[in-house]
């Protein structure tokens, strides 16, 4: 056995052991530490993420908060739905189901929610940020104010002060969470767009040093700093006694824009898995029976190559499941079906190779030559069929993303990952195993190779 082949086998073994360990349900945290200092360099939760049908989650109904009799256009509701989806995805939640219901409602289903209050606070608010001219007034965080944006309100009680809005969140270019250099408390850094917004902020701060420019979110004061100097470049920070979570929520609201229509929460409830535990167990059992049946067929029909293909199939499954954890992928029943389907396609690649080998052996080729020619001639068929599947997965993913069919997206993602890993399994792992066994020269009878 050559040194290069030994290195390849060692690499496969390391990948296989690491993937099997990571794929185990009991492996929930991946931590890398510095061996010299013991300091944690990297730590991440790698638990399997289950979808709403497998794990349950949060069900929220939002309704347009507009005067009675006011109609809300379908375009505005759809825009609100898209903004809510972006906000939720920014929290790290995958495959939420968000749909417009009727003329004025949006239904949100989020799988596996750990902190419902934090999630609702992030997507439920309108997210309208205003920088207002408060003059010399003393405003405190949490105080509700009336502003002239988008238009001066007509039904304000007599004596209520209406503040002028200088700039809004629509003028922002970026927003990010940071820490105050002196107090080390969480703050939200912002940068206005170049051009008119930055120029407007520069002129206002230059002409109003010593006055208050309050920062207001959804007509509620976040902070009311006194202008101490001109802001020339459109950058600044928002302070408001934030926790890290609340600062992150504000950042998401600012980054992904204000909702085009105010919404109020009319229903919140925690829902159980739409599929019972018994249904999930039966589905997993059916998948295991299918995989075992295929493995037995490969062993009986292709003999030694079939045994090697089964070993490669174990590595294939472990690598795929590990990727589901690392990316991560939210597993729904449809996603599991996509993974099982990809197992069949991985086996199909091996069948194409082995059948080519058998043809070459029947024509009188040696074992080594038959293996080389079999892999070479089967490659175009494997490549074209898998690329065709990947194109279909891309179309399904686009369809799911465009029309809010997250179940279709989950199926497409797991199938695509499985197909990509099958390239590695069939063309690299199975080939290395087979060439290694042939190179030992101890199993030379053609019967062992299915002929």
N, C-alpha and C positions, 0 to 999 in steps of 0.2 A: 504494500500500500504506500503510495507516494505521500510526501509531506503535505502537499496541497490538498489531497483528498482527506487527510486526517484533520486539517484545519477546517475544511468544509463540514465534515461530520461533527466536529466540536462546536462549530457555530450553530448548526441545526439543533444540536442537543441543548445548548444554552438558550436559544430562542424558545424551544419547546418547553423546557422546565420553567422558564420565566413566564411564558404565556399560560401554562397550566396553573401555576401558582396564582397569577393575577386573575384568571378566569373563575377561580373558586368563589362561590358566594360568600364564604367566610372572610375573604380578603376585601376589606372595606376601606383601608387607608394605605396609600403609597407614600412612604417617607424615605428621603435620602439624607444621610447625615455625613458630616466631615469625620473621617475615621481618626483624624489626629486630635481634633478638639471636641468631638461629639456634638457640634453645633448642627442644628437642623438646616439643611440647605434647601430642601424642597419637601413639601407635604401637601397631599391632595386626597380628597375623598374619592374613592373609586368604587363606590357601591353601584349595583345595577339600578338604573332609573326605570321605573315602571310607569306606564301610561295610565290614563284615567280608567280604562277598562280593566286594568290589572290591580291598581293600587288605590283607586279613588282619588279624591282631591277636593278642590274648592269650587263651588258653583255660585256665581254672582250675576245678578241682573241689574243693569244700569238703565236709567231712563233719562231722556232729555229734560233738563230742568228749565223749561220755558213757560211763559204765561199761557194759561188755558186758552185753547183755540188757535194758538200759533202753530203753524205747520213747519216742520223741519225737513229740508230737502234730503233726498236719498244720497246725494253726493256728499253732504256734510256728515251724515251718519257713517258712510263708508270711510271717509277720511278719519273720523274719530276712531273707527274700528282698527284701521291700520296703525294709528299712533299708539293705541292701547297695546296692540300686538308687539310693536317695537319696544315699548316700555317694559312689558313683561319679559320678553326675550333678553333684554339687557340685564335682568335680574338673574339670569342663568337658568330660567325655567324653559324647558323645551317642550315642543308640541302642545301648546295651549290650543284650545278650541274656542275661537272667538267669532261670533256670528251676529249679524244684524237681524233682529226679530221685529217684524211689523214695521211701522213708520218711525218709531221713536225709542226703540229699545235695543240694547246690545247685551247678548248673553255671553258670559265668560266662564269657561271650564278650564281649571288649571290642575294638572296632576301633581301628586306628591308634595303639596305645599307644607312647609314647616312652620312658617310664621304668617298666618293669614292677615294680621293687622298691618304688617309691613308691606305686603303685596298690595292690599287694597289702598293703602295710603299713597302708593306710588302711581297706580293707574287710575284711581278713582277721582283724583282732583283734576280740575281743568288745566292747571299748570300755566296760568297767565301771569307772567312776570312783568312788573312795571317799575320803572325808576321815576319817582315823582318829586316835584318841587314842594317840600314841606315848609319852606321859609324858615321861620324861627320857632315853629311849633315843636313841642316835645311829644314825640310819638314813641310808644313802647311796643316791643315785640308781642304779637298776638292781637293788637288793636285792629279793629275793622275800620276801613276808611272808604270814602266815596271818591272816585276819580272821574275825569272827563273822557276816559278811554273805554270803549271805542267811540262813544258819543256822550255828551253831557246828559245824565239821567233826568227825566222829566218829573218823576214822582218822589223827589227827595224832600223829606220834611223840612219845614222852614227853619232856618238857622243852621242847617248842616253845611259844613264846609266841603266844597268840592275841590280836590287837589288836581293840579295839572300834571299829566303824564309826559315826561320828557322822552323816554325811550321804552321799548318793550322787549320781551324775550325774542321776538321775531328778528330783532336787530343783532342778536348774538351770533358770533361765529363758532365759538367753542365754549365748553364748560367742563371742569374737572375738579375732583376732590383733592384737596391738599391739606397742609397743616400750618397754622399760624407760626411764624418764626419765633415769636416771643412766648406765647402761651402754650404752643403745641396743641391747640384745640383744632378739631376739624373745621375747615372752611371750604367754600366753593369758589374756585378761581374762574374768572370769565374774561372773555375777549370779544369786543364788538367788531363787527365787520368793518373793513377799511372803507373809506369814502364818507358818505354823509353821516352814518351813525357815529363813527369815531370823531368826526368834525363837530357834530352837535354836542357830544359829551365834552369835548375839549373846550368849546366856547361856553357851555353852561358852567362848568367847574371853574373856569377862569374868571367869570363875571359874578360868581356867587360864593366866593371863599368866606367861610364863617357861617353859612346857612346850612340847612339840613337837606340832604337828598336821601329820602327814604326808599327802601327796597321792599316792594310789596308783591306777595304771591296770592293770587285769587282774592284780591282786595283785603288781605290781612298782612300787617306789617311783619317783616322778618327782622330787619334792622334799620336803624335811622342814624347813620353816621353823619358827622359834621364835616363839610368839605374843608380840608386843610390846605389843599394846593390844587393846581390845575392837573387834570389827567390827560396827558398829551397823546398817548398811544392806544386808548380804548380798552386798557386792561385794568382789572381790579379784583377784589375779593369780596365775598358776601360772608359776613359773620352773623351768627344767630344762636349761639349756645347749642350748636349741633352735636348730636352723637354721630358716629361714623355712619350708622345706618340712615339717619335722616339726611345727612349731607349727601350720601349716595343717591337717595331717593330724589332730592332736589336736582342733583346733577342730571339724572335720567330725564326728569321732566323738562329741564331746560334744553338738553341735547336733542330730544326727539320732538320738541315743539308743544305748543299749547293745543288743547282740544278745540276744534272749531265750534263746538256746541257744549254748553255746560251740562254735566251729567250728575244725577243723584243716584245713590244706591237704594234700590227698592227691595232687594232680597239677597241674603247671604246665607248659605248653608254648606255644611260639609257633606259630601256624598261618598258612599261606599263604592267599591269596585262594581262596575256594571256586569262583569262576569264573576260568578261565584268561584270560590277557591276550588270547588270540585271540578268546574269547567276548565280551569287553568291546569289542574293536575292531569286531567284527561288529555288535554291538548299536548302537554309535555310528554305524556306516556305515548301518545300516538307518534310524536316525532321520534322518540327513542326507538320504538318498534320499527319505524321506517328506516332509521339509520342502521340498526343492527341487521335488518333484513338485507340491506344493500351490502353491508360488510360481509355477510355470509355468502351472498352471491358472488362477490368479487373473489373471495377465498376459494370457493369451489370451482368457479369457472376459469379463473386466471392463475390459480395456485400461488406460486411464489411471488410473481408480480402483484397479485391481488393482496397478499399479506403485506407487502411493502407499501402498497397504495393505502391500505387501512391504517398503517402506522402514520403515513403522511396525512391521512384524513384526521387523525387525532390532533396532530399539530395544527392543521388547518382550522379545526373547530376552536381550539384554544386561542389561536392568534386572533380569529374573528371576534370571539367573545371579549378578549382583552381590549380590542379596539373599540368595541361597544362601550366599555367602561371608560376608556381614556378620552374619547372624543368630547363628550359622552353622547350616546344614542339612547333616546327614550324608547323602551321596549313596549310595544303594544302587541296584541294578538296578531295583527297584520304584519308587524315587524318580525315577529318570530316566524311567521309563515315565509317571509322573504328570506330569512336566514336558512330555514330548512330547504327551501327551493335551491338556494345557492350551493348547499351540500350536494344535491343531485347533480348540479352543473360541474362541481369539482370532480365528482366521480366520472362524469361523462368525458372530461378531458383525459383522464387516465385510460378509459376504455378506447378512445381513439388511438392513443399511443400504443397500447397493448395489441390491438387488432392489427395495426401496421407492423408491429414486431412479428406477430405470428405469420403474416404474409411473407415477410422477408425470410423467416426461418424455413417456411415451406418451400421457398424457392432455392434453398441450399446455402443461404448466408450463414456466417458464423454468429455466435451469440453477440459478440461485441459489435460487429457490423450491423446486425439486425436492430440492436438497441439504438445505435447512432442514427441509422436511416429512419427507424420508426419515429423517434422524437423529431427529426428534421421534417419529415413529410406530414406528420400530424399537426405541426405548429401552425401552418396557415389556417387550417380548419378551426383549431382552438382559438386562435387570434380573432378570426372574423366573427365566430359565433359569440364570443365574449364581448367584443366591441359592439356588436348589434344589441346585446343585452344592456350594455352600459348606456347606449343611446336611448333605449327605451326607458331606462331608469331616469335619465335626465329629463325626458318628456314627462314622466309621471311626477317627478319632483317639482317641475315647473307648474304642472297642473294643480298639484296639491298646494303649492305656495300661492298661486294666483287665486284659487277659488276657496281657500281655507280648508281644504280636505287634508287635515294633518295625518289621518290614518294612511292615506295614499303616500304621503311624504315618508312616513316611517317604513312602509314596505319598500319604497324605492331606495332609501338609504341603506337598509340592512342587506338588500339584494346586491346593491352596487359594491358595498364593502366585501361581501362574500365572493363576488366575481373577481375583484382585484386580488384578494388573498389567494384565490384558486390558481392564479398565474404563478405565484410563488410556490404553491404546494405541488402542482403538477409538473411544472417545467424545471424547478430547482430541487425540491425535496425528493420527489419520487425518482427523478433521474439520478441523483447522487446515491440514493439507496440502491437502485438497481445496478448501476455501474460498479458500486463497491462490491456487491455480492458476486457479480460476474467476474470481477477482477481477482477474487480469491481463488477462482478456478476449481471449486469443490462441487458446485452444482451445475453440471454441464448437460444433463439429459434434457431433451426438448420437452419431455412430458411435464417437467416442473414449470415450464413457461406457457402452459396451456395448449400445446400443440399435440 
